[in-house]
Amino acid sequence: MNFSLFTSEDPNRFLPLVIVLLLAFVVPILLSRFRRVPVVVGEIVAGILVGPAVLGLVTETPILVFMQDIGLAFLMFLAGMEINLDQLLPARNGQSKSQEPRVASSALVVYALTLGLALVAGYLVVRQGAGGDPLLLAFVFSATSLGVVLPTLKERGMLSTRFGQFVLVSATLADFITIILLTIYIITFDRGFDLEVLSLGLLFVAFLIFYRIGPAFVRRPRVRKFFDDLSHATVQIKVRGAILVLMLFVVLAEFVDAELILGAFLAGLIVSLLKGPEDESLVEKLEAFGFGFFIPVFFIMVGVDLDLAAAFDAPARLVVVAVLFAVATIVKIVPVLIVGRSFSLRERLAGGVLLNTHLSLEVAIAVIGLRTGLLDAATSTFIVLFALLTVLAMPLIFNLLAPVVEHVRSRFMLAIGVTDLSLAVAQELRAHGDTVRFVEQQPALAERATGAGFEVLNSAGTTDELRDLGIADTDSVLLLGEHDDMNLELARAVRQCCDSNLVAYVSDPQYLADYERLGVQPFMGAMYRATIIAMLARNPDAFRLLTSTDDERNVFEVNLENRALFGVLLRHMRLPGDYLVLSIRRRGELIVPHGNTVLQYGDRLTILGSNDRLREVREWLEGRIAHLDTHIHPDMGVR
């Protein structure tokens, strides 16, 4: 990274930055009506337009080079935060090894085959006219854009399926391993393989130290309380700490002569390890910081630096882009076809296509290759154009190929284990109109629940059996047994199957930290007794509203999954007139809504409304029915 001092003599030194930031503001507005076109594509095209290739308004300046480096670091930092190490190392938190290691090992074989084919493809493409290093091209072919794969799978409702997990872990490994191999190769190319290359191990030693002691330290009650107390608006200590970790690893990477992308990527992994379920707002703030400022500068400057003249000086060389596209598709599809035999042919083809999306890491490779001389200007440009083409085309092809997931939620709550408490809670939920099922193996206890009018499912509570029961379609899972050890083991098994609301009864406070790491809502009678009594004293009507089953109103929560409502103002959401949106939970942050609040995918809405249309409204918000019959004015139902 270039930390050279900026001259203060040029009065217009900030003008190019202002132009770049203006483009970063305007491009998303212009592309708002073309939702299938990634904003990154528009930013790179905008950079080409204002760069030397077209208008010549922006060229490299010390300030822009510095901002571009920080943007690249932030891009790889956020990419590292998307990696879930528990998918790759499931034994880390004591989870069962029944299913995930098979997915991870299959994904590892896929990557090994992909890398082998990519090496061959790199040499073939160079022989076809690409001016560059074949090994660097191999890294381009073997990488995958996790930032494209993850939302595509989520949008299709495939994340909870075994096929979705296989594709996701394959993409994760592709990013994780490629960036390490790329760094090692760049270092050895620059100075050969000598003992100094081993200094790269300092980065991984630092990472392992954080990996081993970091999570346990930051989740101590006193440490967590200390950081929470300093997370108010004027301090934002968690954001400052995350950025400090990023810059520490960037500086350490440069100290050992490694590319900054490896240090930034490892820093993102560390923050992903350290953050808990309660820190989703931290992720949102870091994404706002990166994608709102630095990362757009990076992509616009990529467009500015593209040497289109070198790419178009011989039109015949443009065939290289088509060659890259075709070869990369083969490199990605063939390993999935070979390894993923437990999936249908259609699924394997779709998975290989989606893994052939290339963006952040590949653009970084193009930039680094040009700076180090491993790629000529034309090939660097070809790689960027190739990456943009895959981002535009591959998700569309995937959606055509991937089987439709019939994700019909049967809407029920699952209580694992029959106890006095679980039966009492189930009866209370049934009084509110909810469906509750029990999981119980002991005949006497199962008969007790059946006698009370509840359906009982026979299962030992293992991960595979819970998945077969359709636990991914539950609203909430209740673990109300009397033994903390057993409840915690069940919580780990449930978490491997679904991300449903999970509530566990806790008698020993020492288990609270374990539950928080799993994103489980613990309940301790002694802890909440005072809270409930205080609510009775301060808000008696609110308590009656929440608990009464005699009136015609109810309070319920629902995840917003209706595509037609994404990006809609709350005032324009046509709810029946007697329905009211009380709150919105978005990525861990609780929002008090108003008419101009914009709805987003995955928002969890807390709604007050009448019982007569509750099921219909819930199904509409979840996207299970297309329309809600109402003739109420659009401003009705807004808090």
N, C-alpha and C positions, 0 to 999 in steps of 0.2 A: 504494500500500500504506500502511496506517495504522500508523505507527511511534510513535504516541503512548504516553506513559508510562502504566503500569498503576498504579492506585491501590493502596496497601497497607492502606487503612483497612478495607475490607470483608473480614471473616474468611471469607466463603463465596465469595470470588471464583473459586476453582478448582473449586467444586462443579459448575457447568455443564460444564466441561471433562471432569471425571471421568465425568459421565453420558454425554457424547459418546463418550469413549474406551471406556466399558463397552459402548455400542452397537456400536462398531467391532469389539469382541471377540466379541460375542454373535451379530451378524448372520451372519457366515460359517458359524458352527456351525449355526444354524437352517436355512441354505440349503444345507448340505452334501449333503442328499438330493435337492436339486432342481438338478442340475448345469447345466441349460439356462437357469436364471435367473441373470443376472449379479449379482454381489455389489453392484455399484453401485446396482441397482434396489432391493435390500433396504435399503441405506444411506439412500437418499433417502426411502423409505417410513418408515423408522425415524425420520428427522428430522421428517417430517410428524407422526408420532404424539406425539413429545415436544415439538413446537413449539407456538406459540400457537394453531394451528388446532385442536388436539385437547386434549392434556393440559396444555400450558403449563409444562412443567418446564424448558425451555431457551429462552432468548431471546438476542439479540445482546449480547455483552459485549466490552470491548476485547480481552481475551485471545482469545476465540473469533474475532473479526474478524481479528485478526493471524494466528491459526492458519489461518483460512480462506484468507487471501491467500497465505500460504506454501504451502498445499495446492494452490491454483490454479497457483502458479508451478511447483511440482514436477510437477503433472499435465502442463502444457505442456512442461516440460523433458524428461520421459520420452517425450512424444509426438515431440519433436524428435529424440530419440535413435533412434526407430524409422525415421526417414527415412534412406534410403540414397542419398546424392548421386551415387554411381557409377552408379545407374540413370538419374538425370536428366542427369548430365554424364559419360558414359562415356569421353570423351577425356581426363579428368583424370589417369588413371593409365596412359594409353597403350594402353588396350584397343582391340580392333577395333571398327569402327563398322558391322559388317555387319548386325546384327540389332537391338540395343538402341535406336538412334536411331529406327527405324521404330516401335517400341513407344512410345517416349517422345513422338514427334511425334503419333501417333494419340491418345495419352492427352491431350495438350495440346489437340487439336481437340475431344475429348470435353468437356474442362473449359470451353473457350470456348463451345461450344453449350449446356452446362449452365448456365453463368452467364447467357447471353442469355435462356434460358427462365426461369431463376430470377428475373430482373428483372421479367419479365412476370407471373410467378406471384406475386411479392411484392405488386404493385399489385392483382392480382385478389383475393388473400386479405384485404388491408386493406379492399377494397370489400365483402367478405363479412362484415365485422364485427370483424376483428382490430384491436385498438387498438395501433398501433405504426408504426414507420418501414418503408416497403416495401423500402428498400435493405438494411436490417438483416435483414429476413426473407429477402431474396435470398441473403445470405451463409449463412443457416441452410440453405436448400435446396441451395446449391452445395457445402457442406462434406460430408465423409465421415469416419466414424470408422475411421481406420487401425488403431486398437487392436482393433477387432472384425474387420475385413477380413483382417488378417494371420493370426491364429490359425485363422479359418474356412477359409481357403485351405490352410493347413498341415495342418489336420486331414483335409481331403479329398485330400491328396496332390497338390495342383495347383500348388504354388509353382514347380516346375521346368518346368511346361508353358508354352507361349507364351500361352495364354489366361490362366493364372494371373498371369503377368508383366504382361499388359496390364491386368488388373483392379488389381493391386497398384500399378503405376505411376500409374494413374488416381487411385487413392485417395491416393497420396503427393502428387501435384500438387494435388488438391483441398484437402488440409490446408495444404500449403505456400503456395499462392497466396492462398487465402481468408484466412489469418491476416494476410498482408501487406496485402491490400486492406482488410480490416476495420480494421486499425490506422490506415491512411491516412484512411479515412472518418471514424473517430471523432475524429481530430485536426482534420480540416477542419470537421467539424460543430461542434466545440467552439469554435473560434476563427477559422474561415474559412480560405481559402487565402491565405497570405501567405508572406513569405520565411522566417519562423520554422518553417514546415512542413518546409523543407529540412533543418532540424536532425535530422530523422529519419534522414537519410543517415549521421549519425555511427554509428548502430547497425550499418549495413551496412558502413561503412568498417572498424569494429572486427572485424566478422565476416570480411571479406575478408582482413584482416591475419592472423587466425588460420588462415583457409583456405589462404593461400599459404605461410606459413612454419611453421605449427604442426606439421603431420604430419612434415615433414623434421626438425624440431628434436627432438621427443620420441622419434623413432626412431633417433637417434644412439646407438651402442652405449654410450657413457659416460652419456648422459642416461637411457637406459632402465635401465641397471644401477643408477644412483643412485636412481631411483624404485622399482625392485624391492627394493632394500635397505631402503627406508623404508616398505614396504607391509606390515610385520608388524602383528600384531593391535593393539598399543598405539598405533600411529602412523596407519596407513591413509592414507598421504599422497595416494594417487590419489583416494580418496573425498573427502578434504578439498579437493583441487585442483578436482574436478568441482563441488562445492558452491560453491567460491569463484568459479568461472566463472559459475555460475548467478546468484549474487547480484550479481556485477559487471555482468552484462547487465540484470538487473532494475533495479538502481540507475541504469544508463545510460538505460534505457527511460523511467524516471520523470523523469530529468534533461531529456530532450527532450520531456516531456509525452506520451509514448506509453503504451499499455496495457502492463502488466507481462507479459502473455501473449506478446507479440512478443519481448521480451528473453529470457524463459525459453525460448521455442521456439528462438531462434537459439543460445542457450547449449547446448541439447540437440544441435543440429546440430554444434556445435563438438566436443563430447565424442565424438559419433559419428565425427567425422573423426579425432580424435586417438587414440582407442583402437585397439589392434591385436587380432589373433585371440587373443593371450594374455591379454586383459583382459576376457574374458567374465565372470569372477568380479566385476569392477568393476560391470558392468551389474546383476548379481544383487544386489549390496550396495546400489546406488542404488535399485533397485526395492523392496528390502526396507525401505529408509529411507523412501521416499515412500509406497508402498502399505501399509506397516505402521504409519504414524503420521499424516503430514500429509494425504494425499489422502482417507482416510476422513472426516477432520474436514471437509474441503471439501464432500463430497457429503452428509454428514449435515446440515451447515449450509444447503445448498441446500434440503433438505426442510424445515428449520426456517423458512426465509425464504419458502417458498411461501405465497402468499396465496390459499388455497383459497376463502375467503369471496368474494373478488373474482371468482374463476373461476365459482363456483356461484350468484352472486346472480341471474343470469339463465340458467336451464338451457339455453335455446336457444343460448347462446353456446358451449356445449360442442361444438356442431357444428364449431367452428373446428378442434378437434383432428382430426376426421375429414377436414376439408378439407385441413389441413396434410399429413396422411398421404397422401391421394390425389394431391394436386398434386405433392408431393415425389417420389412414385413415377413419375409421368409425366416430371417434369423429369430424373430420372436414367436412365430406361429409353430414352427417345427418342434421346438422343445416342449411346448405345451401339449401338442398332439401326442408326443411320445410318452410323456410322464403322466399326464392327466387322464389316464384311461378309465378311471372311475367316473368321469363325467361324460356327458353325451358329446357327440362330434360337434354339434352346434355350439355347445358351451365352450369346448376347447378352441374352436375357431374364434369365437367372440372374445375369449380371454386373451388369446394371442394378439388379436387386433388391438385390444385396449392397452396391453402392455407395450404396444408400439407407439405410444404417445411420448413425445420428447419436447422438453421445454427448458426449464430452469438450468439444470445441470448441463444439458447439451449446449445451450447458449453460452454458459460459463466456459465450457471446453473450447468453443469457437473463439472466445475472447482470449483465453489463456494460450491457446495454440498459436494465435496470431502474434501475441506479445513475445512468446518464446521462440518463434520462428519454426515451430513444428507444422504449421499450416500456412499456406500462402493466402493472400487477401481474397482471392476468388473462392477457394475452398471454404474458408471461414464464412464467407457470405452464403455459400451453398448450404452449409450446415444450419445456419440460422433460418434460411428459407425452408429447408427440409423440416426443421422443428416446427415452424409455424404451420406448415402443410399438415403434419401429423396431428397437431392440436385441433385443427379445423375438421379434418376428415375422420380420424379414428373413432372419436366418441360417437359420431353419427353412424358409422358402420357397425360399431358395437351395439348400438340401440336397435339396429335392424336385425342383427344376428342373434343377440342374447334372447333366450326364452323369456316369455313374460312370466313374472313371479306373481302368482295368485296369492296375494297377501291379505286374506280376509280375516280380520281380527274378530274372534268370537267373544271378546270382551269379558274376561273373568279375572278374578283374583285367586291366587293359589296360596293356601296355607299348608306348609310342610310340617306334619306332625299334629296329632290331635291331643290337645291339653285343655284344661278348664279355661285358660285365657284365650286360646285360639278359637274355641267354640263360642265364647262370649263375644269376641270381636266379629266372628263370622255372622252371628245372629244380628249384631248391630249393623253390619254392612248390608245384610239381606233386608233389613228394615228400611234401608235407604234405596232399595231396588237393585243392588249389585249382586252378581252371581259369584259365589265362592265355592271352590272345590278344594278338597283335602288330598294330600299325599300321605298315605299311611300303610305300613306293611303288617302291623300287628292286628290280627283279626278282631280282638276284643275292642280295641280303640277304633278300628274302622267301623265296626258295628255301632259304636256309640255315635259317631258322626252321621252314619246312614240313618240311624233312628231319629236324629234331629232334622232329617230332611236334606242332607248335603250329599253331593256326589263325591265318592272316594276313589282315587286312582292308586293303584298298587305299584309302588316303585321303591327302590332302595335309596334313591336320592343321588345316584352317580351322575356325572356330567352327561354321558350318552343317554341314560334313561330319561333324565329331565328334558333333554333336547327332543327325544322321541315323543314326550308328552305334549309337545307344542308350547313349552314354557316361554318361547320367544314372543308369543302372542298375548301374554298376560299383561294386565295393567300394573299389578303390584304382586309381589311375593312376600309372604309373611313367615318369618321364622320366630315362633313364639314358644319354643321349647324351654325347658328349665335348665339345660346344660349349656354354658357359654362355649365350651370347646366344640360341641356338636353343631351349634348354631353357626359358629365361625367357619367350620369346614363346609357346611351346606352353602353358606354365603359365597365361598370361593367357587364352589361347583356351579351355582346359579349364575355368577358373574361371567363364567366362560360361555354361557348359553345365550344371555340376553342382557339388555341394558334397561330392563323394566325397573320401576320403583321398587326398592328392596328395603323392608323394615325388619329389624331384628330386636328381640327383647334381650336386654343386657342386665345381668345382676352384679357383675364385677367391673368396676370402672377401668381396670387395666386393659380391657379389651376394646375400649373406645377408639384408640388410635388405629388398631387393625381394621375396624369397621370403616373408619373414615378413609383409609387408603383404598378400600374397595368401593367407595361411593355408596355405602349403606347408611340408611337412616337408623341410628340406634335409638332405643327407647329405654329409659330408666325411670321407674315410677317416682323415686325420690327426687330425681332431677327436675321433672316436669310438674310435680304436684303443686309447687308454689306458683308456677306460671299459670296453670289452669285456674287456681283459686283467685289469682290476681285478675285474670280475664273475667271471671264471674263478678268480681267486685267492680271493675272499671267498665266492662262492656257486656252487661247481662243479655241485651237483645242480640248482639252478635253471636254470643255463645249459643243462645236458643236457636238462632238461624242455622248454625253449623250442625247442631246435634238433633234438632227436632225432626221427627218423621211423621208428624201429624198434619203439618200444613202442606200446601200445594207447591212450595218452592224448594229448591235444592241448590247447593253449591257444588260444582264439579270442576275438574281439571281435564284438559284435553290438549294433545299435541297437534299443532296446525300442520296438516299435510295436504291440504287442498291446493293444487297448483294455481287455480284461478285466483286465489287470495294472496299469493306471494307479491309483495311490493305494493299492496293496496293500503290506502289510509284507513285507519280504524273507523273513521266517520262514514266511510263508504262501504263498510261491511254490513250487508243487510241482515241483521239479526231481528228476530221478532221483538216487538216493542217492549215486552216484559222481561227481556234479557239484558244483562249488564256485564261488561268485561271489568272485573275487579282489579286484576293484575296480570302482568306478563313476565314470565321467567325466560330469560334469553342468555344462554351460555353462562349460567351461574349468577347472572345479575337479575335482581328483582326490579321491574319497571312498573311505576304507577302510570297507566296509559291515559292518553287524552285523544282528542279527535284527530290530531295530525300525526299520531304514532303510526309508523309504517310497519306492516306485518311482515315477518320473515319466516322462512321455512324452519320448522322445528320449534317455533315459539310454543311455550306451554302456557295456555290461557286458563286463568281461573275465572269462572263464569257463574253468575247467579241467574237462575231462571226457573220457569214453571216446570213441573214434572210432566205435563201432558205432551210436551214436544222435546223433552230432553234427549231421547234417543235419536230423533231425527236431526236435531242440531249437532249432536256429537258426530254422527255419521257424515254430515255435510262438511264439518270442519276437518275431519280426517280424510276427506276425499273419497269416501265410499259411495256417496251419492253425488250427482253432478249439480243439482239445483235444490234450493230450499224455497218452498212456496211461501212467499210473504209479500204483502203489499204495503209494508210499513215504510215510512219515510226513511231514507238512508241515514239520517242523523240519529235515529232512534237506536237505543242499545249502547250508546257511547257514554262512558263515565264522564 
